[in-house]
Amino acid sequence: MQTLIAADYNLRVDSMPYIQTLLESAYSADGVLLLKGDLSPAFFDLRSGIAGELFQKCTNCRLKLALVIPEPASYSERFTELAREHTNHKLIRFFALESDALKWLEKA
């Protein structure tokens, strides 16, 4: 399994156009790891649509996405709910630890 670690390539999700750049960079990868620092504050504001767009595009491409957000509850109630809803999602999951995210991404 090949994982794209966004930080290794200075890839960020700052706005909608960055999502396409991320997906293009992950073309040959099986999964993507995004750390909290790779995400703009707008990502955590679900009204911006950035999180929804990223999730939809990853789902459409069948690309696994691991997000390392140590404390989702420190954001809005809705964001906390979103993280909870993705506890057992097949393609998109939230993790507190990078090591746990990498283990999940490496599973076939």
TAUR-V124739 format. One record per residue. SS is DSSP state (a for helix, b for strand, c for the rest). Layout:
SS ; SS
//
This chain:
c ; c ; b ; b ; b ; a ; a ; a ; a ; c ; c ; c ; b ; c ; c ; a ; a ; a ; a ; a ; a ; a ; a ; a ; a ; c ; c ; c ; c ; c ; b ; b ; b ; b ; b ; a ; a ; a ; b ; c ; a ; a ; a ; a ; c ; a ; a ; a ; c ; a ; a ; a ; a ; a ; a ; a ; a ; a ; a ; a ; a ; c ; c ; b ; b ; b ; b ; b ; c ; c ; c ; a ; a ; a ; c ; c ; a ; a ; a ; a ; a ; a ; a ; a ; a ; c ; c ; c ; c ; c ; c ; b ; b ; b ; b ; c ; c ; a ; a ; a ; a ; a ; a ; a ; a ; a ; c ; c
//
